[in-house]
Amino acid sequence: MAPEQHSGGDELGRFLRARRTQTSPQAAGLSPGPGVRRTPGLRREELATLAGVSIDYYTRLERGKETRPSPAVVDALARALQLDDAEHQHLRDLAVRAARYVPQPAPAPSRTVRPHLRLLLETVRPNPAYIVSRSMDILAHNPGGLALYAGIADWPATQRNLARYLFLHPGAREIFADWDNQIRGCVARLRALAGTDPDAPDLTRLVGELLLKSPDFAGLWERYEVTGRKYAAKTFQHPQVGTITLGFQGMALEGTPGHRMGVYTAEPGTPDHDAMLLLDLTAAPAEPRPSGQKR
């Protein structure tokens, strides 16, 4: 089962429809009126009225037939749907893509991690750290960066992916006390990325696999929630070092489009820092560089 292929207009319509059906009349300042509503969320005509456009125009937008909404219309729809900043920006990005103002698709992102970045991963030890692709494949890591996700090292290196781990690894629910929150954030980030590049092979392969194998993923995927990256501490119920709460910082890497480095931290002298040290000391070393790779 693979995700459907969509044009820019289709993806814009899917996002509008998903957000409309999840916006209640009360939240939009409307009276629901008497009787039972057959439509979840707002009706098309209600949203069109709130945004100041005709019902015919809005219907064409939602069906992917209208692909050039003006910035004013996009902003009006965002206000009517009460989108947050990340969702509003996502709607703008979809509108730009639907209007075909975007450049030619970029080539498939490289999976090569440069030697000095591997050295950087070692330099930040004992802090767990890793480098991931835009679709969350783990491309490189230090010992703690892999060991923190208990059990993922049992998978072949080519299968190690943070989204795949969250949804398909049997230990993920035990590792994360807030597993429900973790998976919502994971799907929302993938949705935001796939919305503006829906036919990218690395994303469609991952999404297709998770749609097929995980009902939890499929349900969240249909909700079409998007979110930005936010700083947050993460708590792991780790089988080797016990409960450990770490700060997290993700950052884009220059010269490697789509690659991000993630680093976990703890205050020195705290039990969490002691657990982090223990994890680094007992974790298996990172895999050696492939034969022939330059240092």
Buried (B, 14 or more C-beta within 10 A) or exposed (E): EEBEEBBBBBBBBBBBBBBBBBBBBEEBEBEEEEEEEEEEBBBBEBBBBBBEBEBEBBBBBBEBEBBEBEEEBBBBBBBBBBBEEBBBBBBBBBBBBBBEEEEEEEEEBBBEBBEEBBEBBEEBBBBBBBBBBBBBBBBBBBBBBBBBBBBBBEBEEEEBBBBBBBBBBEBBBBBBBEBEEBBBBBBBBBBBBBBBBBBBEBBBEBBBBBBEBBEBBBEBBBBBBBBEBEEEEBBBBBEEBEEBBBBBEEEEBEEBEBBBBBBBBBEEEEBBBBBBBBBBEEBEEBEEEEEEEEE
